[in-house]
């Protein structure tokens, strides 16, 4: 049987997208307007020229940085590449939200009653908010740094593991496991 990942719970999807939109908006409004201190300038230069920054090199980040560098979305090159961290970190919040929903659903059966739904969605929103707006994470989410992309890949693998568990024994589960391995070794 070939299943697809689908969101049977539309409320969960809507709340998750709302979390993503809020986090993206806040990060975008507070992103660095140009170069920041420390490694940011080095990562920007490496992304523009497709060069190797200091070890370990972060090749995936540099390739994605190059994609953001050529997008015509801002006149300042640094702003364009800073946006990579904004996008990555906002997806981190989304994956944290979806993962927290899965964890709480395992703890609170059945989720059909209204109080449990409020606890699940509210708790997941709070979890995503705590991660998104923790000072260290927020600082790395608004400038050219590798941590936002790294966190996004890590939380994506975590959420995909829940999806694997939910669909284990199917062809989709096998595909999810391949995707998890791909993300692990690519990122």
N, C-alpha and C positions, 0 to 999 in steps of 0.2 A: 504494500500500500504506500503510495507516494503522497505524503502530507506536505503542506506548505506552512511556513510560520505565518500565522495570522492572528490578529488581535480580535478574539471573540468578545472581549470586554472593551467596548468603544470608549467607556468612561476612562479606563486606564490609559488608552492611547491619547485621548484628548488632554488629560491631566499631564501626561508625560511630555507632550508637545508644548504645553503651556509652560512647564518647568524649563524646557530647552529654550523657548523663546525669551523668557524672563532673564535667564542666565546669559544668553547670547547678547541681549540688549544691554544689560549692565556691563558685561565685559567689553562690548564694543564701544560703549560710551566712556569707559575708563581706560581704554588701551593706550599705550604709550604713543604720543603724537609723532615721535621720530625715534632715533637711537636711544637705547637705554644703556645703563652701566654694565660692566663685566663682559660676558660672552656674546651679548646680543649683536654687536657690530660685526664680530667675527662670523657668527652664523649667517647674518645677512649677506656679507661679502661672499661667503662660501656658497650660499644658495644662488646668488646672482651669477657667479662664474662656474658653478658646479665643481667646486674644489673641496678639499678635505680639511675640515677644521681640526682642532686639537683632538687627540684620542679620547674616546673611541671612534670618533668620526661622524656618527649619526647619519649614515647614508640615506635612510628613508626620509628623515626630516629634511635633509638637504634637497632631495628630489622634490618633495612636496613644497618646500620653500621656493624652489625654482618655478613651480607651477603658479604659486601665489605671486611671485615677482613679475610674471608676464601678464597677469590679469590687469585689465585697465580699470581698476576700481578706486584708485587714489593716485594723486600726483607724486606723493612721497613713497619711495621704494620701501623704506622701513615700515611705514604704515601697512603696506600690502602684505609684507611678510609677518608683521605682528598679528595680522588677522588670522594667520594659520593657528596661532596659539589660542586665539579667541574661539575659533570654530572647534578646534580639538577639545578644548576644555568645556565648552558648552555641551558637546556630545558626551563628555565624561559625566556631567550631571545627569544627562538623560539615561545613560547606562546604569548609573548608581540608582536612579529612581526605579527603573524597571527591575533591577536586581533586588532592591529593598521590597518591592511589591511581591516578588516571588518568595523571598524569605518569610515575609509576614503571612503570606497566604498559606505557607506550610505550617505556620504556628497557629493560625486562627481559622479553624474550619468550623462551620462553613462561612464563606465570605458573602453569602447571599444576604445576610441581615444587614440593615443599614448602619448600625453602630460599628460592626466589624469592617465594613467598607470605608467608613470615615477614618477608622483607626489605621487601616492599611494604606489608603491614599494619603492621609495626613502625615503618617509616619514616614512614608516614602518621600514625600515632598520635603519634610524636615531633614531627612537624611541627605537628599540631594543638595539642599540648601546649605547644610553644614559643610559638606565637602566643597561645594562651589565657592562659598564665601569665607572659608578658612583663610587666614591672612597669607600663609605661605603659598597655598594653591592659587589664590587670587593674584598675588604678585607675579607668579610665573605664567598666569593665563592671559596677561595683558601686554606681554613683551615677547620678543623672539627668543624663546627658550624651548628646549626639547622636552621638558617635563609634562607639558599639557598633552602633547601627542602620546607620550609614554603612558600617561594615566588613562587616556582614551583607549589605547590598545589593551591595556590591562583590564579595565572595566568592561570593555567589549567582550573579551575572552571570558570574563566571569559571567556575564549575562548569557553569552552563547552556551556556556556550560549548563546553565539552567534550562535553556532551550533543548540542549542535547538530552538532558535527563528526562525532560517532559516527552520527548519523541523517541526515546531509545528503542532499539529494535526495528526501526524503520530506515528506509533509504535516506530520508531527510537527516536522521541522526548521524549517519555515516558522513554525509556532506557537511554537517555542522562540525564534526570532529576534524575533517580535513581543513575546514576554514580556521578552526582554532589552532591547529598545527601551523598553518600558513601564517597566521597573524603572529604566532609565537616566534617563528624563525625569521620572518620578514622584518618585523618591527624591532 
